[in-house]
């Protein structure tokens, strides 16, 4: 099991961004004009209610064939649980393989006598296309994606008073969203450090190392950004710039 030991430093107070600032983010991100008015209002109200900062990728929108979902990153659940002062360590374990694989998250709370456990099954959680094939990110990094779902679901259940009602993560929005379309692809252009120096999960490094052509490497970088978030763009851009020249077209 991958164990995470949690300490609780003095937390900075959460900041609620004003409506004007949140509206500005939607316009800068390029989705504001496309959002229906009710979805725009919902985004602003959720961000303010839970003090989520879109400029830190704590809340954002993903569109699939005209359908927009308001989502958050799985890291937000961990950070908010830490802020309660009740988190006393957690870990995720992968059991089995292939379609029989599952991820079990164990969370310890200081005010509970027994650890909280939650199991997520690959066959139920994995996102698939219309023809039943795995979504590209799930196909390349199945263990990591399953762990992300287990973390989000586990923390939301274990800290239901604090996290209940928060947006789901992109990995939880369900196969039906992926059945409609794949997300728009961002172009990867920059420079990157050596894989050993990257703060990336092992599944991501394995996927990058398996690329045999520039096109494959570019697509893998795009998939990882979709899985991990825009904060990894610069790292993957640098990686692509450094390694693409070693590969064929």
N, C-alpha and C positions, 0 to 999 in steps of 0.2 A: 504494500500500500504506500502511496505517496503521502507522507505525513506533513502537515503544515502546523507549526507551532505559532500561536498567536500571542503577541503582547499588546497591551492597550495603552499607547501613549495618550497624552492629553489631546483630545480631539479639538480641532478648530471648529467653530460654530458653522453650521450649514448656512449657505447664503441663497436666498430666493431672488432670482433674477427678475427684473421688472418686465412687464408685458412687452414694452417697446424693444428691449434687448432680445427677447425670445423671437419676436416677429422679425427682427433684423437678421437673426441667425437663419430663419427659414428662407428669407430672401437671398442671403449670401450663399446658402447651400443649393440654391436653384430649385427648391421644391415648393417654395411658398406660393408661387403663382399657379402651380398645378394642383395644390391641395384644395379640396372643397372647404368652404367656410367652416362647416361644423368640425371637420378634422383638424383644421388649423386651430380652432378654439380649443379642441380637446388636447392638442399637443401642448398649448400654453398652460392650460389648467393643470395637467398632469405634472408638467415640469415645475410649476410653482408649488403644487401641493406636496411634492416629494423633494423639493429643493434639488432638482436634477439639472445639471449644467450641460447643455448641448455642445458648447465649445470644448468641453472635456470628453465628449463622446459618451456622456452618461445617459443621454436620450437622443434618439434620432429617428428618421423615417426611412423606410425601405419600400419602394414601389415595385409591384409585379403586375404587368399588363393592366395598368390603370388602377390597381388596388393598392392602397397605401396602409402599411402597418406602422404603428408607433412602438418602438422597441428600445431596450436598454442592453448594456453589456453585462456579461455574467460577473465581471469584476466588481460591479456596483453592489451586487448582493453581498459579496464578501466584505467590502469596505463598510457597508452600512451595518452589518452584523458586528464587525469589530467595534464600531462606534458605541454600541450598546454597553460595552464593558462586560458582557456575559459570555462571549465566545472564549472557549478554553481549548482551542486546537481542533483540527479537522483533517480528514484525509479521504482520498478516492482510490478505490481498488477496482481493477478490471478483472472480470471472471469470464472464462470461456473464450470462444473465438467465433468469427463469422457471424451468421445470423443468430447463433445461440449466445452471443456475447452480451454481457450486462456490465453496468458500472454501479458500484455500491459506494455511497458517500456516508461517512460517519462523522457526526458533529457532536462535540462536547460543549455543553453549557454549564456555567458555574453554578446555576441555580437548579440544575436537574441532577438527580442521583444516577441516572442511566444515560448512556450515549444515545443520540438519535441516529437512526439508520434509514436510508432510503435507497431503493434499487430501481434503476432505469434499464429497460431492455432495448437492445439494438433494433430488434424487429418492430418495435412500436415507435421508437424515437427517430429512426433514420428518415431523412427526407428523400423522396424519390420523384422521378419524372413521371409523365403520363403513362409511359410504357413499362413502368415498374423498375427501371434502372435507378441506381443510387445517384443522387445529386453529386456533381463532380467533387465538391469539397468533402462530402461524406465518404466517397470512394477512395480518396487519397489519404485522408486522415481520420479513419473511423474511430479509433480509440480516443483521440483528442476531442473529437466532436461529441462523442457519447459522454465523456467526462464533463464537458461544458454544460450539457443538458442536466446531468446529475447534480452539478454544483448549483445551478440556478434553481432547479426544483427543490433540492434539499434545503437550501438556505431559506427559500420562500416558505416552505412548510415548517421548518424548525423555528423561524422567527416570524411567524404569521402576523403577530400584532404590529411589528415594525415594517415588514416588507409586503404584507398582503395588499393587493391592489396595484402594486407597481407594474409597469409594462413587462411583458415577456421578453426573452432574448430572441434574436433572429433565428436561432437554432430550434426554438420551441414553437414557432408560429404554425408549424404543421405542414405535412406533405401537400395539402391542397394549394398552398401558396406557391410551392415550387412546381406544381402541375401546370400552373398558368404560364410561367415564363421564368427564365433565369434572370437575375439582376443585371442591370446594365454594367458593362465591363469598363473598368478604369484602365487607362494606358499607363504602363510601367516604363519609366524612362531613366531612372537615375543610377548612381554608383553604389556599390555595396561592399561590405566587409566580408571577411572569410566566414564560412558557415560556423566554424568553431567559436567565433566571437559574437555570433548573433544570439540575442535573448529570445530564442524561439524554441517551442517544444520539439522533442525529438522526432515526432511524426512529421512536422513541417520540414525539418532538416533532411529527413530521409526522402521526402517527396522531391525536394530541390535537387538532391544528389542523384535522383533517378532520371532526371531530364536528359534526353539524348539529342534534342534539337533546340534551337533558339525559340521556336514556336511553343514547344512543350514547356520550356523554362518560363517563358512569359505567362503562359496560361496558369502554371502552378503558382507563380507570384501573385497573380490576380486572385486565384482561389484562396490563397492564404490571407490576403488582405480582406477578402470577404468574410473569412472565418474569424480573424483576430481583430479586425478593425483598422481604421485609417492610421492609427498611431504607428503601425508597422510599415507604412508606405516607404518612408525614407530608407529604412533598413533594407527592404526588399529591392528597392530601386538601385541602391548601391551594389547589392549582390548581383542583380541582373547585369549591370554595366560591367562588372568585373569578370563574370563567368560566361556571358553570352558569346564572347569572341572565341571561346574554346570549343564551341559546339557548332554543328552543321546547321544549315538553314532549316 
